[in-house]
Amino acid sequence: MKNSSLFYRTITLALLSVISLAAAYIAEYGFGLNPCTLCLYQRIPYAVVIGITLLALLCYKQHEWVLLLQLLCAIVFLIGGAIAFYHVGVEHHVFAGLTTCSGHGKTAMTIEEMRQQLIGTPAVRCDVPAFVFLGLSMAGWNMLWSFFLGGVTLLLVANDWRHKKGQLG
């Protein structure tokens, strides 16, 4: 395993995360698709991966550290996929949504309680997809993308780790 391959993989992970976040922001600000709470949660793993890759770039000559940080990126992508999986389940009413975004709360008994509910209720519900393409919501596409990124990264890191161990023994 060469230093340059670890470096370029780290750059690729960062760029793919930046592109993923950019797509989410373009959907929001360019096409007016307002995100729900779970949509916002799905952005966090990409930001975390960007931070991890910046750290990996600082120590890219230390193979073991870079591999461990890339493994951490794979785990973060898989966590992102799990968040998206949950969101898809909420959209299909398989899982109960968060109380902050599914519109299921206690019934207001007074005008003041109703006012408080309206103030505290987000405009976008998590259980209603904002956009569907080829039968999948944005959460569904993000789930596939996150699991793909996590799986490929995990396989590449495992392969590099196996080759490194073979060089030692």
Helices and strands as residue ranges (DSSP letters): H 3-25, I 26-30, H 37-58, H 63-91, H 111-120, E 132-133, E 136-137, H 138-168
